[in-house]
Amino acid sequence: MRILRFLLLFVVAAEILAIPAPSQAQIAVGVSIRMDPPALPVYAQPICPGPGYMWVPGYWAYGPDGYFWVPGTWVLAPEPGLLWTPGYWGFAEGGYVWHAGYWGPHVGFYGGIYYGFGYTGVGFVGGYWRGGNYYYNRSVTNVNVTVIHNTYNTTVVNNTTINRVSFNGGAGGINARPTHEELAFEHERHVAMTAEQNHHFEAARGDRRFLASANHGRPEVAASARSGEFRGRGVEHAREAKMDRPDNRGGFNRPDRGRDNGRFRDERPPSAQNSRLDEKHQRGTDRIERQQDSERQKLQRRHDQERDRFSHQNASQQRQDQLQRRQQQQMDQMNRRHEQQSQKFQERQQRENQRREGKPHK
């Protein structure tokens, strides 16, 4: 009998050890909160500060004084090839528990929460890594193409109604479960928040303006261009909830902002905003953008084909490096040509506007 009992305990222990451990990044952390988190505020995305920066959506965290807002911001990935999976609040056993975000080679499950700007509730459509470089989807991210050249333009269509609910499960929560693919992503190598993200979090936690009890769900600073910087240029405020509707581009509608294939025009000073392009100029601008996008896509396809051919030929590392340098030179030359073309077109528009207003032009 004693031997039988020992064997039974051994089998149970072996079964427990055989259960795969959950990813550390997806383990629920902290205590269970009885009050549901506030709705996600509506805000515009600050312009990306430079190449290599990736967008981390804002979220509601919990501290001794209740929920507080951690603004969305641009941060550098801990290493090339890693993408950010946002954290989320999940309802379980009568309370709300936070599941921490993480860096990994794929974007996993984040509760089905619609964070916007490429995070549509499932996966991520805001950009991708290729050859150690990050490419931005201009239709859902705010980038300046004169500074950042690794861009593309793929429209993201959202046909479902989008709300601002910030938690999964429970009464009124998002009813979403991880897909088989997302479950597989949980077992990949993950990296926790970077020091830059931790600094951003601590700065928000130490500022009472971000407490939900103080801002009533509309934080004064909803997003910032750089982590931990909540004043000055690059700061975005929360907007009215009436703008809370899908814009078919993976972000919330911004009726007070003009879009030019994903680029925001309100970065101009008020005096420049008062002098808007007429329909003729807008059509010309759109035509140039379409031509440039077409040329950029053709060049990228040609580069992809060349890399595939070299890969099949088992080319030496020296030849691959030479190919990469040549392709980068071609991309730089095309970007410079596009910049000159756009600049000349804008100068011609300015001269036409000045003639129309009766002002002398230089």
Stockholm file with secondary structure:
# STOCKHOLM 1.0

chainA/1-362         MRILRFLLLFVVAAEILAIPAPSQAQIAVGVSIRMDPPALPVYAQPICPGPGYMWVPGYWAYGPDGYFWVPGTWVLAPEPGLLWTPGYWGFAEGGYVWHAGYWGPHVGFYGGIYYGFGYTGVGFVGGYWRGGNYYYNRSVTNVNVTVIHNTYNTTVVNNTTINRVSFNGGAGGINARPTHEELAFEHERHVAMTAEQNHHFEAARGDRRFLASANHGRPEVAASARSGEFRGRGVEHAREAKMDRPDNRGGFNRPDRGRDNGRFRDERPPSAQNSRLDEKHQRGTDRIERQQDSERQKLQRRHDQERDRFSHQNASQQRQDQLQRRQQQQMDQMNRRHEQQSQKFQERQQRENQRREGKPHK
#=GR chainA/1-362 SS CHHHHHHHHHHHHHHHHHSCCCCGGGSEEEEEESSCCCCCCBCCCCCCCSTTEEEECCEEEEETTEEEEECEEEEECSSTTCEEECCEEEEETTEEEEECCEEESSCCCCTTCCCBTTBCSSSCCSEEEETTEEEEETTTSCCCTTTCCCEECCCCCCCSCCCCCCEESSTTSBCCCCCHHHHHHTTSCCBCCCHHHHHHHHHHHTCGGGBHHHHTTCCSCCEEEETTCCSSTTEECCBCGGGCSBCSSSSBCCTTSCEETTEESTTSCHHHHTSCCCHHHHHHHHHHHHHHHHHHHHHHHHHHHHHHHHHHTTCCHHHHHHHHHHHHHHHHHHHHHHHHHHHHHHHHHHHHHHHHTTCCCC
#=GC SS_cons         CHHHHHHHHHHHHHHHHHSCCCCGGGSEEEEEESSCCCCCCBCCCCCCCSTTEEEECCEEEEETTEEEEECEEEEECSSTTCEEECCEEEEETTEEEEECCEEESSCCCCTTCCCBTTBCSSSCCSEEEETTEEEEETTTSCCCTTTCCCEECCCCCCCSCCCCCCEESSTTSBCCCCCHHHHHHTTSCCBCCCHHHHHHHHHHHTCGGGBHHHHTTCCSCCEEEETTCCSSTTEECCBCGGGCSBCSSSSBCCTTSCEETTEESTTSCHHHHTSCCCHHHHHHHHHHHHHHHHHHHHHHHHHHHHHHHHHHTTCCHHHHHHHHHHHHHHHHHHHHHHHHHHHHHHHHHHHHHHHHTTCCCC
//
